[in-house]
């Protein structure tokens, strides 16, 4: 199945999106931690979703790892992206994968060699360990391939659910929900949803985000990238640029200002 790089499918009507999600199910999940009936806001979000994807198409971030579904590149990049700036990863991306084009190549490298490649990102020793364990997992347990398994992807040190889910979504085209600070902030603001502490550890949050993500892989990709980029560029903490936001018309946070 082909993917329209870098973002996936960015052209969709509100009617097409509505047919792919269950508005009632979204509202049921939102009702657990919102005040009042969330149904009207769900329909407002559905109507506005095409504007979000238009914004992604014109203003989204374009990184080299968004132009591949190669599992090793996606998996290793997610480890590189932990606790650092995406632009910093972009600076070393090509050199890193020229030196380590496969898990086997990284397994055969010394820790010093790996560290030298990634030290500009910070946390060099920790990141080296995570990369080495990830490569060993692939080589020793999966014949050199990256496993398409959520639990297996989290076996290496400090590789958590976000990195594992991102690999499944962006490498294996599995329409699975990602939960990070950007996504939960947008959902909290748009729908007036009271996020629990540590939402990335709550099954209910993954279930809520899942209701917003269609089972169509290219749309799951584009909507996820749109939320990630919107949170990074527009719906920031603590000073969102609400006047520039494509979700402006459906956002409870905007209405409360």
QUIHU-V107362 format. One line per field, one symbol per residue. ss: DSSP state (2 for helix, 1 for strand, 0 for the rest). Layout:
ss=???
//
This chain:
ss=00000000000002222222002222222220000000222222222222222222222000022220002222222222000002222222222222200022222000222222222220022222222222222222200000000222200000002222222222000000000022222222222000000022202222222222000022222222222222222000000002220002220222220
//
